[in-house]
Amino acid sequence: MRRLILRIMDWDITWFGIGWLRPRPQDPISGGTALTIVALTGIFALAAGPVVYLLLSHLEPRNESAILLASVAAAMVAFGLNAVLQLLSAVYWNQRAAELRAAN
């Protein structure tokens, strides 16, 4: 899993819009930078809520409270999963950075 995540993080497209936060491979990602990445990419994850709301409101328009609950839950789950993935990616990046620095 570590190799896959690092391979994805090495793609330039992964850093689209937040490339200014991307360190060199041998430099670690600081805690503040990791949290900034979580916050900025979390904006897109939160978009899951309105998407679920629109989809469910077309499927079952009579149950407004359930649709609202499902859309809020979807946004929270998407944001949480995004945060976990981004922080795990930072851990893997920092492990590789330490290995690269030790090899030099």
Helices and strands as residue ranges (DSSP letters): H 2-10, G 12-15, G 19-21, H 31-46, H 48-59, H 64-103
